[in-house]
C-alpha cells in the first residue's frame, strides 16, 4: 500500500474492585519502501549502454551508485535511463556493483538493493611481422599484440589458416615475373562472440630458380 495505516493500541487497567481505566495511543505505520531495479544491455560487446528500470515499491527519491565507475545519480521518478559501460583494461573482466537506495523523503523510510554487471575488455586485434617483403619463399614470424581475452584465427590468403597465438609461416608462389601480395588477416573473438580484425600485407618477390 502507498498510504499510512494507523493502529489504535488500547491499554485497559482494572483493579481488584473492578474499577477500570483505559488509554488509547495511535500508532501510524508508513508505507513500506522496497528498492528494486533491473537492467538490460544493448550489446554484449564493450562498450555498451545498459537501460535501468526502477521497479521499487513506493519512495520518491532514488540514489544510484555505479561503483568504481566514479558516477552517481539521483532521480526523483521511476523513468528508465541509460548508462554507458566501458572497460579500458587490456585483459581483465571488471565487475561493477550497482547499488540503489529508495527513499521516501516525507517519512524518512529507506531500502537499498544491489546488482552486479560484468564488463569484458574491448576486443582489439593487432599484430606485427618480423619481415613484410622478401625473396621467394619467404619465412615470416608473426607477433600477436591483441588484447581483450580473445581466441585467434589467422588467414594467410593462400587457402591456409592457423589458430595458434603467434604462427610461423612460409609464403611462396610460382610466378617468375611478378611479386605476389598476401593479405594476412587476424580475427580475435572473445567468449561473447565480439570480434575485431587486423590486416597486414606480405609481399613475396618473383620466384628465382
C-alpha positions as CSV (number, residue, x, y, z in Angstrom):
1,X,0.0,0.0,0.0
2,X,1.1,3.6,-0.5
3,X,-0.9,5.0,2.4
4,X,-0.3,5.3,6.1
5,X,-2.1,2.9,8.3
6,X,-3.0,3.8,11.9
7,X,-3.3,1.2,14.6
8,X,-5.1,2.2,17.8
9,X,-3.3,0.5,20.7
10,X,-5.6,0.3,23.7
11,X,-4.5,-0.3,27.3
12,X,-7.2,-1.3,29.8
13,X,-6.3,-1.3,33.6
14,X,-8.6,-2.9,36.1
15,X,-8.1,-3.1,39.9
16,X,-9.4,-5.8,42.3
17,X,-12.6,-3.8,42.8
18,X,-13.4,-3.8,39.2
19,X,-12.6,-0.2,38.6
20,X,-11.1,0.4,35.1
21,X,-9.3,3.0,33.2
22,X,-8.1,2.9,29.6
23,X,-5.7,4.7,27.4
24,X,-5.5,4.6,23.6
25,X,-2.4,5.5,21.7
26,X,-2.5,5.7,17.8
27,X,0.5,4.1,16.1
28,X,1.0,5.1,12.5
29,X,2.9,2.8,10.1
30,X,4.2,4.5,7.0
31,X,4.1,2.7,3.6
32,X,6.8,0.1,3.0
33,X,9.7,1.2,0.8
34,X,11.3,-1.6,-1.1
35,X,14.1,-0.9,-3.5
36,X,14.3,-2.9,-6.7
37,X,15.7,-2.5,-10.2
38,X,16.7,-4.4,-13.3
39,X,18.8,-3.7,-16.4
40,X,19.2,-4.8,-20.0
41,X,22.2,-4.2,-22.2
42,X,22.0,-3.1,-25.8
43,X,25.0,-5.2,-26.8
44,X,27.3,-8.0,-25.3
45,X,30.3,-6.1,-26.7
46,X,32.1,-3.4,-24.8
47,X,31.4,-0.5,-24.8
48,X,27.7,-0.8,-24.3
49,X,24.7,1.0,-22.9
50,X,22.6,-0.5,-20.1
51,X,19.0,0.6,-19.6
52,X,17.9,0.6,-16.0
53,X,14.3,0.0,-14.9
54,X,13.3,1.2,-11.5
55,X,10.8,-1.4,-10.0
56,X,10.8,0.0,-6.5
57,X,7.8,-0.1,-4.2
58,X,7.0,3.4,-3.1
59,X,9.7,6.0,-2.5
60,X,10.0,9.4,-4.2
61,X,13.8,9.8,-4.4
62,X,16.3,7.3,-5.7
63,X,20.1,7.4,-5.2
64,X,22.2,5.4,-7.6
65,X,25.9,4.5,-7.2
66,X,27.7,2.9,-10.1
67,X,30.7,1.6,-8.0
68,X,34.2,2.3,-9.2
69,X,33.0,3.9,-12.4
70,X,33.0,7.0,-10.2
71,X,29.5,8.0,-11.2
72,X,26.4,8.7,-9.0
73,X,22.9,9.7,-10.0
74,X,19.8,11.0,-8.1
75,X,16.4,10.5,-9.7
76,X,13.0,11.6,-8.4
77,X,10.9,9.3,-10.6
78,X,10.9,5.8,-11.9
79,X,11.5,6.6,-15.6
80,X,14.1,4.3,-17.3
81,X,17.5,5.7,-18.1
82,X,20.7,4.5,-19.8
83,X,24.2,4.3,-18.6
84,X,27.4,3.7,-20.6
85,X,29.7,0.9,-19.5
86,X,33.3,0.5,-20.7
87,X,36.4,-1.3,-19.7
88,X,39.8,0.2,-20.6
89,X,41.9,-2.7,-19.2
90,X,43.7,-4.9,-21.7
91,X,42.7,-8.4,-20.4
92,X,40.6,-8.0,-17.2
93,X,36.9,-8.6,-16.7
94,X,35.5,-5.9,-14.4
95,X,32.6,-6.4,-12.1
96,X,30.6,-3.3,-11.2
97,X,28.3,-3.4,-8.1
98,X,25.4,-1.1,-8.9
99,X,23.5,0.0,-5.8
100,X,20.3,1.9,-5.5
101,X,18.7,3.5,-2.3
102,X,15.0,4.1,-2.4
103,X,13.9,6.9,-0.1
104,X,10.6,8.4,1.0
105,X,11.6,11.9,1.7
106,X,8.4,12.6,3.7
107,X,8.5,9.6,6.1
108,X,12.3,9.0,6.0
109,X,11.8,5.3,5.2
110,X,14.5,3.8,3.1
111,X,15.6,0.5,1.5
112,X,18.5,-0.5,-0.7
113,X,19.5,-3.2,-3.2
114,X,22.4,-4.1,-5.4
115,X,23.1,-5.8,-8.8
116,X,26.4,-6.8,-10.3
117,X,27.2,-6.3,-14.0
118,X,30.3,-7.8,-15.7
119,X,32.1,-5.8,-18.4
120,X,34.6,-7.5,-20.6
121,X,37.6,-5.7,-22.0
122,X,37.3,-4.4,-25.6
123,X,38.5,-6.8,-28.3
124,X,41.4,-5.3,-30.1
125,X,43.2,-7.4,-32.8
126,X,46.7,-6.2,-33.8
127,X,49.8,-7.9,-34.9
128,X,53.3,-7.4,-36.4
129,X,55.6,-9.4,-38.7
130,X,59.3,-9.7,-38.4
131,X,59.5,-9.1,-42.2
132,X,57.0,-7.8,-44.7
133,X,58.6,-8.4,-48.0
134,X,61.4,-10.6,-49.4
135,X,62.6,-13.4,-51.6
136,X,60.5,-16.4,-52.6
137,X,60.0,-18.5,-50.4
138,X,59.6,-16.0,-47.5
139,X,59.6,-17.2,-43.9
140,X,57.6,-14.9,-41.6
141,X,57.2,-14.9,-37.8
142,X,54.1,-13.1,-36.6
143,X,53.8,-11.4,-33.2
144,X,50.4,-11.1,-31.7
145,X,49.7,-7.9,-29.8
146,X,46.0,-8.3,-29.4
147,X,44.1,-7.6,-26.2
148,X,40.6,-8.5,-25.0
149,X,40.8,-12.2,-24.0
150,X,40.2,-13.4,-27.5
151,X,40.8,-16.6,-29.4
152,X,42.6,-16.2,-32.7
153,X,42.1,-17.1,-36.4
154,X,44.9,-16.3,-38.8
155,X,44.1,-16.3,-42.6
156,X,47.1,-16.2,-44.9
157,X,45.4,-15.5,-48.2
158,X,46.7,-18.8,-49.7
159,X,44.0,-21.1,-48.6
160,X,45.7,-21.9,-45.2
161,X,44.9,-20.7,-41.7
162,X,46.1,-21.1,-38.1
163,X,44.6,-20.8,-34.6
164,X,47.9,-20.6,-32.8
165,X,48.8,-17.5,-30.9
166,X,51.9,-16.4,-32.9
167,X,52.3,-18.6,-36.0
168,X,55.4,-19.0,-38.2
169,X,54.5,-19.1,-41.8
170,X,56.3,-19.7,-45.1
171,X,54.9,-17.8,-48.1
172,X,55.6,-18.8,-51.7
173,X,54.2,-18.7,-55.2
174,X,55.2,-20.0,-58.7
175,X,55.2,-16.7,-60.6
176,X,58.7,-15.9,-62.0
177,X,57.8,-12.4,-63.3
178,X,55.6,-10.8,-60.7
179,X,55.6,-10.4,-57.0
180,X,52.6,-11.6,-55.1
181,X,50.8,-9.8,-52.3
182,X,49.4,-11.9,-49.5
183,X,46.7,-10.1,-47.4
184,X,47.1,-11.6,-43.9
185,X,44.1,-11.2,-41.6
186,X,44.0,-11.8,-37.8
187,X,40.5,-12.2,-36.3
188,X,40.1,-12.0,-32.5
189,X,36.9,-13.3,-30.9
190,X,36.1,-13.3,-27.2
191,X,33.7,-15.5,-25.2
192,X,30.7,-13.3,-26.0
193,X,31.3,-13.5,-29.8
194,X,32.7,-10.0,-30.0
195,X,35.3,-9.6,-32.8
196,X,38.0,-7.4,-34.2
197,X,40.2,-7.8,-37.2
198,X,43.7,-6.6,-38.2
199,X,45.1,-6.9,-41.7
200,X,48.7,-6.7,-42.9
201,X,50.3,-7.2,-46.3
202,X,53.2,-9.6,-47.0
203,X,54.9,-9.2,-50.4
204,X,56.8,-12.1,-51.9
205,X,59.1,-11.4,-54.8
206,X,59.1,-13.4,-58.1
207,X,60.4,-16.9,-57.9
208,X,64.1,-17.3,-58.8
209,X,65.4,-20.8,-59.6
